[in-house]
C-alpha cells in the first residue's frame, strides 16, 4: 500500500464503467445502487489523494485551477462548438446555468469544494475541523431539503466538501481497507443496496436527503468498490491494468462521453424535427 495506490486507479476505472451503465437503460434497482456511491467515490478519492499541507492557499488555488479548470474550459469549448453548430443560444444558456446533469457538471463543484476544504485543513485543531464538517453537512441537507438550485450545480458544493474530507480521513485507515473479506463485502453490499432501494442519491441535482442514510450508503458503497479493487489489483493483474488505464483517464473519458452524448442528442433531435410532416 506504499507509494501510488494502483488499486485506487482500479476503483475509479470500475466506477467509470458503472457510471456509464447507470446512465443506460438498466433496471431501476441497479441504477439506484450505482447512483448511491458512484459520484461520492470520485469526491472521496479526490480527498484521499490530496495533500492539503503541500501548498499554501494561493498556490493550491492556482494549482487546482490549472489541473481542473483549464481542462474544463478546453473540453467545454469543444462541446459548445458542437452544440452551437445547431443552436446558437446554447452558449448563453451554458454561461447562466453550467452543464446541468451532463458529465462535466462536477468539475466546478470539485474545484470550489477543494478550495474550501483547503481553508478548513489550514485549521490545526481537528475538533474544530470536524465541527465545521458537521455544520457543512447540515447546510448541504438544508439546501437539498428546500430544493435550492444554484447555477453550475454549486448547491452540491457543501456535500462534495463532506466527501472530500471523508476521503482525507479514510486515507488513515487504508491498511484496513486492504484486508478484503467475504463477510465485509456482503455486509457493505447489503447496506448500500438496502439504502439505495429506499432513497435515491443524485449529487448532480443535490438530491441527497435524508442525508444520514444516503451518506452511509455512499461511504459503504465506496469502501465496497475499494475492497474489490484491492482484490483485483492483487489477484487479477490483467484486469487491474485495464481498469487502471481507464481510471487514470477519468477526466478525458468524461469529456469524450459528454461530447458523444451531446452530439447524439442533437442528431436525434434534428432527426425528429425533419421527420415531422
ABEGO torsion letter per residue (X at the ends): XBEBBAAAAAAAAAAAAAAAAAABBBBAAAAAAAAAAAAAAAAAAAAAABBAAABBAAAAAAAAAAAAAAAAAAAAAAAAAAAAAABAAAAAAAAAAEAEABAAAAAAAAAAAAAAAAAAAABABAAAAAAAAAAAAAAAAAAAAAGBBBBGGAAAAAAAAAAAAAAAAAAAAAAAAABBBAAAAAAAAAAAAAAAAABBBBAAAGBAOBAAAAAAAAAAAAAAAAAAAAAAAAABAAAAAAAAAAAAAAAAAAAAAAAAAAAAAAAAAAAAAAABX
